Amino acid sequence: MAEATATPAQELEELVRFMATSLIGSGDEIEITSDQRGPVVQVNLNVPESEMGKVIGKEGRIARAMRTMVTISSSRHNLHARLEINR
């Protein structure tokens, strides 16, 4: 049985899910959505307010690193991605 090929937006969602669950410890509490419009992909990460500190990090360093990873990954598909972190 052949596997279905994931779209670039789905690959970015999985990358964000991996990073967020590694930080929080449970994937049940997070919600990730994406929207691709032409060469731009908007990825939204929703986490509980109690876990925001783990995802944002001191002075926003973790969030900045996550955004960098998403940008690098999207550039491999000739896309521009934005990561929005919400509670």
MODELLER restraints for C-alpha pairs under 7 A, 6 or more apart:
rsr = mdl.restraints
at = mdl.atoms
rsr.add(forms.Gaussian(group=physical.xy_distance, feature=features.Distance(at['CA:8:A'], at['CA:77:A']), mean=6.86, stdev=0.5))
rsr.add(forms.Gaussian(group=physical.xy_distance, feature=features.Distance(at['CA:9:A'], at['CA:34:A']), mean=6.33, stdev=0.5))
rsr.add(forms.Gaussian(group=physical.xy_distance, feature=features.Distance(at['CA:9:A'], at['CA:36:A']), mean=6.61, stdev=0.5))
rsr.add(forms.Gaussian(group=physical.xy_distance, feature=features.Distance(at['CA:9:A'], at['CA:41:A']), mean=6.51, stdev=0.5))
rsr.add(forms.Gaussian(group=physical.xy_distance, feature=features.Distance(at['CA:12:A'], at['CA:70:A']), mean=6.59, stdev=0.5))
rsr.add(forms.Gaussian(group=physical.xy_distance, feature=features.Distance(at['CA:13:A'], at['CA:32:A']), mean=6.42, stdev=0.5))
rsr.add(forms.Gaussian(group=physical.xy_distance, feature=features.Distance(at['CA:13:A'], at['CA:33:A']), mean=6.95, stdev=0.5))
rsr.add(forms.Gaussian(group=physical.xy_distance, feature=features.Distance(at['CA:13:A'], at['CA:34:A']), mean=6.80, stdev=0.5))
rsr.add(forms.Gaussian(group=physical.xy_distance, feature=features.Distance(at['CA:13:A'], at['CA:43:A']), mean=6.87, stdev=0.5))
rsr.add(forms.Gaussian(group=physical.xy_distance, feature=features.Distance(at['CA:20:A'], at['CA:55:A']), mean=6.86, stdev=0.5))
rsr.add(forms.Gaussian(group=physical.xy_distance, feature=features.Distance(at['CA:21:A'], at['CA:27:A']), mean=5.10, stdev=0.5))
rsr.add(forms.Gaussian(group=physical.xy_distance, feature=features.Distance(at['CA:23:A'], at['CA:54:A']), mean=6.30, stdev=0.5))
rsr.add(forms.Gaussian(group=physical.xy_distance, feature=features.Distance(at['CA:23:A'], at['CA:55:A']), mean=6.55, stdev=0.5))
rsr.add(forms.Gaussian(group=physical.xy_distance, feature=features.Distance(at['CA:24:A'], at['CA:51:A']), mean=6.68, stdev=0.5))
rsr.add(forms.Gaussian(group=physical.xy_distance, feature=features.Distance(at['CA:24:A'], at['CA:54:A']), mean=6.69, stdev=0.5))
rsr.add(forms.Gaussian(group=physical.xy_distance, feature=features.Distance(at['CA:29:A'], at['CA:47:A']), mean=6.44, stdev=0.5))
rsr.add(forms.Gaussian(group=physical.xy_distance, feature=features.Distance(at['CA:29:A'], at['CA:48:A']), mean=6.66, stdev=0.5))
rsr.add(forms.Gaussian(group=physical.xy_distance, feature=features.Distance(at['CA:30:A'], at['CA:46:A']), mean=5.64, stdev=0.5))
rsr.add(forms.Gaussian(group=physical.xy_distance, feature=features.Distance(at['CA:30:A'], at['CA:47:A']), mean=4.84, stdev=0.5))
rsr.add(forms.Gaussian(group=physical.xy_distance, feature=features.Distance(at['CA:31:A'], at['CA:45:A']), mean=5.94, stdev=0.5))
rsr.add(forms.Gaussian(group=physical.xy_distance, feature=features.Distance(at['CA:31:A'], at['CA:46:A']), mean=5.05, stdev=0.5))
rsr.add(forms.Gaussian(group=physical.xy_distance, feature=features.Distance(at['CA:31:A'], at['CA:47:A']), mean=6.74, stdev=0.5))
rsr.add(forms.Gaussian(group=physical.xy_distance, feature=features.Distance(at['CA:32:A'], at['CA:44:A']), mean=5.57, stdev=0.5))
rsr.add(forms.Gaussian(group=physical.xy_distance, feature=features.Distance(at['CA:32:A'], at['CA:45:A']), mean=4.71, stdev=0.5))
rsr.add(forms.Gaussian(group=physical.xy_distance, feature=features.Distance(at['CA:32:A'], at['CA:46:A']), mean=6.29, stdev=0.5))
rsr.add(forms.Gaussian(group=physical.xy_distance, feature=features.Distance(at['CA:33:A'], at['CA:43:A']), mean=5.85, stdev=0.5))
rsr.add(forms.Gaussian(group=physical.xy_distance, feature=features.Distance(at['CA:33:A'], at['CA:44:A']), mean=5.25, stdev=0.5))
rsr.add(forms.Gaussian(group=physical.xy_distance, feature=features.Distance(at['CA:33:A'], at['CA:45:A']), mean=6.86, stdev=0.5))
rsr.add(forms.Gaussian(group=physical.xy_distance, feature=features.Distance(at['CA:34:A'], at['CA:41:A']), mean=6.76, stdev=0.5))
rsr.add(forms.Gaussian(group=physical.xy_distance, feature=features.Distance(at['CA:34:A'], at['CA:42:A']), mean=5.46, stdev=0.5))
rsr.add(forms.Gaussian(group=physical.xy_distance, feature=features.Distance(at['CA:34:A'], at['CA:43:A']), mean=4.32, stdev=0.5))
rsr.add(forms.Gaussian(group=physical.xy_distance, feature=features.Distance(at['CA:34:A'], at['CA:44:A']), mean=6.09, stdev=0.5))
rsr.add(forms.Gaussian(group=physical.xy_distance, feature=features.Distance(at['CA:35:A'], at['CA:41:A']), mean=5.65, stdev=0.5))
rsr.add(forms.Gaussian(group=physical.xy_distance, feature=features.Distance(at['CA:35:A'], at['CA:42:A']), mean=5.22, stdev=0.5))
rsr.add(forms.Gaussian(group=physical.xy_distance, feature=features.Distance(at['CA:35:A'], at['CA:43:A']), mean=6.64, stdev=0.5))
rsr.add(forms.Gaussian(group=physical.xy_distance, feature=features.Distance(at['CA:36:A'], at['CA:42:A']), mean=6.36, stdev=0.5))
rsr.add(forms.Gaussian(group=physical.xy_distance, feature=features.Distance(at['CA:39:A'], at['CA:79:A']), mean=4.78, stdev=0.5))
rsr.add(forms.Gaussian(group=physical.xy_distance, feature=features.Distance(at['CA:39:A'], at['CA:80:A']), mean=6.10, stdev=0.5))
rsr.add(forms.Gaussian(group=physical.xy_distance, feature=features.Distance(at['CA:40:A'], at['CA:79:A']), mean=5.83, stdev=0.5))
rsr.add(forms.Gaussian(group=physical.xy_distance, feature=features.Distance(at['CA:40:A'], at['CA:80:A']), mean=4.85, stdev=0.5))
rsr.add(forms.Gaussian(group=physical.xy_distance, feature=features.Distance(at['CA:40:A'], at['CA:81:A']), mean=5.67, stdev=0.5))
rsr.add(forms.Gaussian(group=physical.xy_distance, feature=features.Distance(at['CA:41:A'], at['CA:80:A']), mean=6.21, stdev=0.5))
rsr.add(forms.Gaussian(group=physical.xy_distance, feature=features.Distance(at['CA:41:A'], at['CA:81:A']), mean=4.56, stdev=0.5))
rsr.add(forms.Gaussian(group=physical.xy_distance, feature=features.Distance(at['CA:41:A'], at['CA:82:A']), mean=6.35, stdev=0.5))
rsr.add(forms.Gaussian(group=physical.xy_distance, feature=features.Distance(at['CA:42:A'], at['CA:81:A']), mean=5.78, stdev=0.5))
rsr.add(forms.Gaussian(group=physical.xy_distance, feature=features.Distance(at['CA:42:A'], at['CA:82:A']), mean=4.99, stdev=0.5))
rsr.add(forms.Gaussian(group=physical.xy_distance, feature=features.Distance(at['CA:42:A'], at['CA:83:A']), mean=6.25, stdev=0.5))
rsr.add(forms.Gaussian(group=physical.xy_distance, feature=features.Distance(at['CA:43:A'], at['CA:82:A']), mean=6.01, stdev=0.5))
rsr.add(forms.Gaussian(group=physical.xy_distance, feature=features.Distance(at['CA:43:A'], at['CA:83:A']), mean=4.86, stdev=0.5))
rsr.add(forms.Gaussian(group=physical.xy_distance, feature=features.Distance(at['CA:43:A'], at['CA:84:A']), mean=6.23, stdev=0.5))
rsr.add(forms.Gaussian(group=physical.xy_distance, feature=features.Distance(at['CA:44:A'], at['CA:83:A']), mean=5.91, stdev=0.5))
rsr.add(forms.Gaussian(group=physical.xy_distance, feature=features.Distance(at['CA:44:A'], at['CA:84:A']), mean=4.83, stdev=0.5))
rsr.add(forms.Gaussian(group=physical.xy_distance, feature=features.Distance(at['CA:44:A'], at['CA:85:A']), mean=6.06, stdev=0.5))
rsr.add(forms.Gaussian(group=physical.xy_distance, feature=features.Distance(at['CA:45:A'], at['CA:84:A']), mean=6.09, stdev=0.5))
rsr.add(forms.Gaussian(group=physical.xy_distance, feature=features.Distance(at['CA:45:A'], at['CA:85:A']), mean=4.83, stdev=0.5))
rsr.add(forms.Gaussian(group=physical.xy_distance, feature=features.Distance(at['CA:45:A'], at['CA:86:A']), mean=6.04, stdev=0.5))
rsr.add(forms.Gaussian(group=physical.xy_distance, feature=features.Distance(at['CA:46:A'], at['CA:85:A']), mean=6.04, stdev=0.5))
rsr.add(forms.Gaussian(group=physical.xy_distance, feature=features.Distance(at['CA:46:A'], at['CA:86:A']), mean=4.73, stdev=0.5))
rsr.add(forms.Gaussian(group=physical.xy_distance, feature=features.Distance(at['CA:46:A'], at['CA:87:A']), mean=5.12, stdev=0.5))
rsr.add(forms.Gaussian(group=physical.xy_distance, feature=features.Distance(at['CA:47:A'], at['CA:86:A']), mean=6.38, stdev=0.5))
rsr.add(forms.Gaussian(group=physical.xy_distance, feature=features.Distance(at['CA:47:A'], at['CA:87:A']), mean=4.93, stdev=0.5))
rsr.add(forms.Gaussian(group=physical.xy_distance, feature=features.Distance(at['CA:48:A'], at['CA:87:A']), mean=5.33, stdev=0.5))
rsr.add(forms.Gaussian(group=physical.xy_distance, feature=features.Distance(at['CA:49:A'], at['CA:87:A']), mean=5.33, stdev=0.5))
rsr.add(forms.Gaussian(group=physical.xy_distance, feature=features.Distance(at['CA:55:A'], at['CA:62:A']), mean=6.29, stdev=0.5))
rsr.add(forms.Gaussian(group=physical.xy_distance, feature=features.Distance(at['CA:55:A'], at['CA:63:A']), mean=6.18, stdev=0.5))
rsr.add(forms.Gaussian(group=physical.xy_distance, feature=features.Distance(at['CA:56:A'], at['CA:62:A']), mean=5.41, stdev=0.5))
rsr.add(forms.Gaussian(group=physical.xy_distance, feature=features.Distance(at['CA:56:A'], at['CA:63:A']), mean=4.73, stdev=0.5))
rsr.add(forms.Gaussian(group=physical.xy_distance, feature=features.Distance(at['CA:57:A'], at['CA:63:A']), mean=6.64, stdev=0.5))
rsr.add(forms.Gaussian(group=physical.xy_distance, feature=features.Distance(at['CA:67:A'], at['CA:83:A']), mean=5.80, stdev=0.5))
rsr.add(forms.Gaussian(group=physical.xy_distance, feature=features.Distance(at['CA:70:A'], at['CA:81:A']), mean=6.54, stdev=0.5))
rsr.add(forms.Gaussian(group=physical.xy_distance, feature=features.Distance(at['CA:71:A'], at['CA:80:A']), mean=6.57, stdev=0.5))
rsr.add(forms.Gaussian(group=physical.xy_distance, feature=features.Distance(at['CA:71:A'], at['CA:81:A']), mean=5.60, stdev=0.5))
rsr.add(forms.Gaussian(group=physical.xy_distance, feature=features.Distance(at['CA:74:A'], at['CA:80:A']), mean=5.88, stdev=0.5))
rsr.add(forms.Gaussian(group=physical.xy_distance, feature=features.Distance(at['CA:74:A'], at['CA:81:A']), mean=5.89, stdev=0.5))
